[in-house]
Amino acid sequence: MLSLLYQFPSWMQRMYRGVTWRRHGTRVVYLTFDDGVIPEVTPAILDILREEQVKATFFVVGDNVRKYPDIYRRVIAEGHRVGNHTMHHTKGTKVSLTEYMADVAACEQTLAEYIGEHDGLLGGVGKKLFRPPYGKMSFAQKRAVLEAGYEIILWDVLTHDYNPRFSSEKMLRIVQTYTRDGSIINFHDSIKSGERTIAALPMVIRALKEQGYQMEVL
């Protein structure tokens, strides 16, 4: 049962229909970062990704993009992909459907405003990407987000980088143990997780490379 903390089994993932937990692909995995962009953490993560020559996907909070547009533009310029994480990191279980969708729309508008030219993809191909804060949303919210043209992305491997009880070495062990072909690996570029994430990320990337994985944008 301990493994449920790090990776939900396929049968449980299938119960929550309409969202993506894992992508198809051989020896390919996807690093994702939630809650940015912020100056205290995101640039250091971008430096690591550039040094290791890998790409990732950032699920950004619209209000952070508004505050730090240059960091957001750097994410795009360096070939990473961006997804919508709501305007104010809104927990779906705390607000109405109308409020939630307004927050999603506000984030999308902000992403368009600060990228300059917006094709709805922001560094990738396919549908717009959305990840609900905390991984939580109502069924009505899920349906509305899908109808708005988004692919909802959750994760296959949860690093727990936001938990101060989890060291960077423990995060590395989680990734090494539970990553498989097509895994979507969840990190955060937030104040709460920053120190541990920055310490763990180079080790994680090198370990994944040693296991023969490539890291791509979603």
C-alpha positions as CSV (number, residue, x, y, z in Angstrom):
1,M,0.0,0.0,0.0
2,L,3.0,2.3,0.5
3,S,3.4,2.5,-3.2
4,L,0.1,4.4,-3.5
5,L,1.9,7.4,-2.0
6,Y,4.1,7.5,-5.1
7,Q,2.2,5.9,-8.0
8,F,-1.4,5.0,-8.4
9,P,-1.9,1.6,-10.1
10,S,-3.3,1.5,-13.6
11,W,-6.7,0.2,-12.5
12,M,-7.2,3.2,-10.2
13,Q,-6.1,5.6,-12.9
14,R,-8.6,4.1,-15.4
15,M,-11.4,4.9,-12.8
16,Y,-10.7,8.6,-13.3
17,R,-11.5,8.8,-16.9
18,G,-10.6,11.6,-19.3
19,V,-7.3,12.6,-17.8
20,T,-3.7,11.7,-18.7
21,W,-1.6,10.0,-16.0
22,R,1.0,8.6,-18.3
23,R,2.0,8.9,-21.9
24,H,2.8,6.1,-24.4
25,G,6.4,5.8,-25.5
26,T,9.4,3.6,-25.1
27,R,12.2,4.9,-22.9
28,V,10.7,8.3,-22.8
29,V,9.6,10.1,-19.6
30,Y,8.2,13.6,-18.8
31,L,9.5,15.9,-16.1
32,T,6.8,18.4,-14.9
33,F,6.9,21.3,-12.5
34,D,3.9,22.9,-10.8
35,D,3.2,26.3,-9.2
36,G,5.8,28.6,-10.8
37,V,7.2,30.7,-12.2
38,I,9.1,32.3,-9.3
39,P,12.5,33.9,-9.1
40,E,13.7,32.0,-6.1
41,V,13.4,28.5,-7.8
42,T,12.5,28.5,-11.5
43,P,15.7,30.0,-12.9
44,A,17.8,27.5,-11.0
45,I,15.7,24.6,-12.4
46,L,16.1,26.1,-15.9
47,D,19.8,26.2,-15.4
48,I,19.9,22.5,-14.5
49,L,17.7,21.5,-17.4
50,R,19.9,23.5,-19.8
51,E,23.1,22.0,-18.4
52,E,21.7,18.5,-18.6
53,Q,20.2,19.2,-22.1
54,V,16.7,18.0,-21.3
55,K,13.2,19.5,-21.7
56,A,10.4,19.7,-19.3
57,T,6.8,21.0,-18.9
58,F,5.9,23.8,-16.5
59,F,2.3,24.1,-15.2
60,V,2.3,27.8,-14.3
61,V,0.1,29.9,-12.1
62,G,-1.1,32.9,-14.0
63,D,-0.5,35.4,-11.2
64,N,3.1,34.3,-11.1
65,V,3.4,34.8,-14.8
66,R,2.0,38.3,-14.4
67,K,4.6,39.1,-11.7
68,Y,7.6,37.5,-13.4
69,P,7.0,37.6,-17.1
70,D,10.7,37.5,-18.0
71,I,11.1,34.1,-16.3
72,Y,8.0,32.8,-18.1
73,R,9.4,34.0,-21.4
74,R,12.7,32.2,-20.6
75,V,10.8,28.9,-20.1
76,I,9.3,29.2,-23.6
77,A,12.5,30.5,-25.2
78,E,14.5,27.5,-23.9
79,G,12.2,25.0,-25.5
80,H,10.1,23.9,-22.6
81,R,6.3,23.6,-22.7
82,V,3.8,25.5,-20.5
83,G,0.4,24.4,-19.2
84,N,-2.4,26.2,-17.3
85,H,-2.4,25.7,-13.5
86,T,-5.2,28.3,-12.9
87,M,-4.7,32.0,-12.2
88,H,-4.5,31.8,-8.4
89,H,-3.6,28.2,-7.7
90,T,-7.3,27.6,-7.1
91,K,-8.4,24.3,-5.4
92,G,-11.4,23.1,-7.3
93,T,-13.1,21.6,-4.3
94,K,-13.3,25.1,-2.7
95,V,-15.0,27.1,-5.5
96,S,-18.0,26.9,-7.8
97,L,-17.8,25.7,-11.4
98,T,-18.3,29.3,-12.6
99,E,-15.5,30.6,-10.4
100,Y,-13.1,27.8,-11.3
101,M,-13.6,28.2,-15.1
102,A,-13.1,32.0,-14.7
103,D,-9.8,31.3,-13.0
104,V,-8.7,28.9,-15.8
105,A,-9.7,31.5,-18.4
106,A,-7.8,34.2,-16.6
107,C,-4.7,32.1,-16.6
108,E,-5.0,31.3,-20.3
109,Q,-5.4,35.0,-21.1
110,T,-2.3,35.9,-19.0
111,L,-0.2,33.2,-20.8
112,A,-1.3,34.7,-24.1
113,E,-0.6,38.3,-23.1
114,Y,2.9,37.7,-21.9
115,I,4.0,35.3,-24.6
116,G,3.1,37.9,-27.2
117,E,1.9,35.5,-29.9
118,H,-0.3,32.7,-28.7
119,D,-1.3,29.6,-30.7
120,G,-2.8,27.7,-27.8
121,L,0.1,25.3,-27.6
122,L,2.9,27.2,-25.9
123,G,5.9,25.1,-26.9
124,G,4.2,21.8,-27.7
125,V,2.0,20.1,-30.2
126,G,-1.6,18.9,-29.6
127,K,-4.2,20.2,-27.1
128,K,-3.6,22.9,-24.5
129,L,-2.4,21.4,-21.3
130,F,-4.1,21.8,-17.8
131,R,-3.2,20.5,-14.4
132,P,-5.5,21.1,-11.5
133,P,-3.8,22.5,-8.4
134,Y,-3.5,19.8,-5.7
135,G,-4.6,17.3,-8.4
136,K,-8.2,18.0,-7.3
137,M,-11.3,19.1,-9.2
138,S,-15.0,18.2,-9.3
139,F,-16.4,16.0,-12.1
140,A,-18.2,19.0,-13.4
141,Q,-15.0,21.0,-13.4
142,K,-13.2,18.2,-15.2
143,R,-15.9,18.0,-17.8
144,A,-15.9,21.8,-18.4
145,V,-12.1,21.9,-18.7
146,L,-12.1,19.0,-21.2
147,E,-14.9,20.8,-23.2
148,A,-12.8,23.9,-23.2
149,G,-10.2,22.0,-25.3
150,Y,-7.6,21.1,-22.7
151,E,-5.8,17.8,-22.1
152,I,-5.8,17.3,-18.3
153,I,-2.4,16.1,-17.1
154,L,-2.0,14.4,-13.7
155,W,1.1,12.2,-13.0
156,D,2.4,8.7,-12.8
157,V,5.2,9.4,-10.3
158,L,4.8,11.8,-7.3
159,T,8.2,12.9,-5.8
160,H,6.7,14.6,-2.7
161,D,9.3,17.4,-3.1
162,Y,6.9,19.7,-1.2
163,N,7.2,17.5,1.9
164,P,10.0,18.6,4.2
165,R,10.3,15.0,5.5
166,F,11.4,13.8,2.1
167,S,15.0,14.4,1.4
168,S,16.4,14.8,-2.1
169,E,17.9,11.3,-1.8
170,K,14.5,9.8,-1.0
171,M,13.0,11.7,-4.0
172,L,15.7,10.1,-6.1
173,R,14.8,6.6,-4.8
174,I,11.1,7.2,-5.6
175,V,11.9,8.1,-9.2
176,Q,14.3,5.2,-9.6
177,T,11.8,2.7,-8.2
178,Y,8.6,3.8,-9.8
179,T,9.4,5.4,-13.2
180,R,8.5,3.4,-16.3
181,D,8.0,4.0,-20.0
182,G,5.9,7.1,-20.5
183,S,5.9,8.2,-16.8
184,I,4.9,11.8,-16.0
185,I,7.0,12.8,-13.0
186,N,5.7,15.5,-10.7
187,F,7.9,18.2,-9.2
188,H,7.3,21.7,-8.1
189,D,9.1,25.0,-8.6
190,S,7.7,26.6,-5.4
191,I,9.2,28.1,-2.3
192,K,8.0,25.1,-0.2
193,S,9.8,22.6,-2.4
194,G,12.6,24.6,-4.0
195,E,15.7,23.6,-2.0
196,R,14.9,19.9,-2.2
197,T,13.9,20.0,-5.8
198,I,17.0,21.9,-6.9
199,A,19.2,19.4,-5.0
200,A,17.4,16.3,-6.3
201,L,16.9,17.3,-9.9
202,P,20.5,16.8,-11.3
203,M,20.6,13.4,-9.6
204,V,17.2,12.4,-10.9
205,I,18.1,13.4,-14.5
206,R,21.4,11.6,-14.5
207,A,19.8,8.4,-13.0
208,L,17.1,8.5,-15.7
209,K,19.7,8.9,-18.4
210,E,21.6,5.9,-16.9
211,Q,18.4,3.9,-17.1
212,G,18.2,4.8,-20.8
213,Y,15.4,7.3,-20.6
214,Q,15.0,10.4,-22.7
215,M,13.1,13.4,-21.2
216,E,10.8,15.3,-23.5
217,V,8.0,17.9,-23.3
218,L,4.4,16.7,-23.1
